[in-house]
Amino acid sequence: MSYFLALGLIALLLGAPSSAHACSLLPPDAEATFERSDSVVLARPIEITPEPSEARKDDGEDFYKQNVTWLVLYIWKGGFTQEDRFVTTNVIRTHDPCAGWDVIRDYQPRLVYLSGESPFASYYSIELAGAFQFLRSLQGKDRSDGG
């Protein structure tokens, strides 16, 4: 009986839509993310457009663009100084089952890893509650003076 159950489970997994396999719940490597980034900061969103409550998946659109203006609170890497502002932009595909992981939904501070120039389309942000490995990797890289 367990043989048929296992066989059925394998068939179910192999028959699942490919998009179900596309989402990764594992965070990137903290040290590699630091090295690849031009700037690494602790920042707080001060403006989110559209507002998180307005960004809905059921409005019939295939995507929407989220712009976030951030206030720099602390700097580990890059040319920012405290109180600087920068903008990130992200295209959220509303029908993509993996969409939503990188949507900014609140105004809480986050670690933000940036590449390129503002408005940054290439960035990775992580809530502080889930940032232990990233914070640990930033030890010894203190540059809070902004210079």
C-alpha positions, 0 to 999 in steps of 0.5 A: 500500500505504501508503495502505491502511495509513494508512486502517487505522490511522485506522479503528483509532484511531477505533474504539478505546474512548472511555476509551482517549482519556480519560487525559492524560499531560501535567502541568498548567501549573505556574504555573496550578496554583500560583495555583489552589492554597490551599497548596503544600508539600513533604510526605512520606507517613507513613501510607497506607491501605490500604497500597499492597501491599493496594490491588489491582484484582482484589478485585471492588470497583469502587472503594476509598478511599485516605487518606494522612497527610502530614508537611509538610517545606517550605512555598511557599504556605498556612497550614502550618508545618513538621512539620504533618500533613494528610490527603488522600483519594482514591476510586480507581475500579478499573475505570477505565483512567485510575485509578492515576495519582494513587495514592500508592504509596510514602513518598517526598516529593512536591510537593503542591498543595492546595485546600480543607480537610483531609481534602483531596479536591482535590489534585495531587501529583507525585513529585520525579523528575518535578517539574522544571517545578514546582520551577522555577516555585516559585523566588522563592516561598520561604516555608519559615519556615512563616509 
